[in-house]
Amino acid sequence: MTRERHGERGLWRLLRGALPAEEYSEWLGTLRPEVLEVYRQQRAYWAERYSPLIGRIHAWFYDLFLKSNRIRSGTANYYEVVQMILTVGE
């Protein structure tokens, strides 16, 4: 897993994958500059502290965890994880 992929997890990455490029760009345009600045600062803060070795170990364990919980593709498909979480109570 690359440093860039690891740093883009969460809502932003899910939205980027879920929305067509044009809609994602429009959505970004609705965010206040202060929100984007805080986001950039947080990314810079964690980018300085990121360890590729720890990141690979974390990714490996998380992939195993997902596969052991019947997410066959592991970390390859976060949408399956979201779907699993949404249906836990059903």
N, C-alpha and C positions, 0 to 999 in steps of 0.2 A: 504494500500500500504506500503510495507516495505521500510526501509531506502535504502537498496541495489537497489531495483527496481527504486526508485525515482532518485538515483544518476547515473543510467546508461542510462538515456534517451538521445535522440539525435542520431547523426550519428552512434556512436559506437554500441548502442543497436540495431538500425535498421540493421546495417551490420551483427551483430551477429545473428539476427533472419533471415536475408535474405540469408546468405551464409551458405553452409554446413560447419560443424566444421573444416574439413581439410582445406578448402579454407580460412576460417576466420583466422586460425592459420598461413597459408602461407602469407596472407595479413598483419597480425601483424608483421611478420618477415621482411617485406619490409620497415617498418617505422624506421626512424632514432631514435637512443637512446634518442636524445634531445627532440624529439616530445613526446615520451613515458614518459619521465621525467616531462615535462611540464604538461602532462595529469595527471600524478600521483599527482603532486603538487596541481593542481586545484581541484582534487577530495578530497585531504586531507583538503584543505582550506575550501571547502563547507561542508564537513562532520563534521567539528568542529562547523559550524554555523547552521546546520540543526536542525529544531525543528519538532519532530514527530507530535505534535498537529497541527502546521501550515501546515505541509505536508498533513495530513489527510483532513484538511479543503480545501486546494488547490485542492487536488485530487477530493473531492466531488463536488466542484464548476465546475471544468473542465469537469468532467463526465457529469454534468447537461448541461453545455454549448454544449458539443458535441452532446448529445442526442437531445437537442433543435434544432440543426442544421442537423438533419436527419442522424446522425451516431448512429444507433440503439444500437450498442454494447458499445458506450461511449468510455472510455479509454481502454477497453479491446482489441481493435484492432487499433493500430496506422496506419496500412497500409491503412485502409479505409480513415483516415484523409489525408494521403499523396495523395491518389487517388483523393479525393475531391479537394485538392489544385491544383493538376495538371489539373483538368478538369474545373476549375472555368471559364476560358475564352471561353470555348466551348459552 
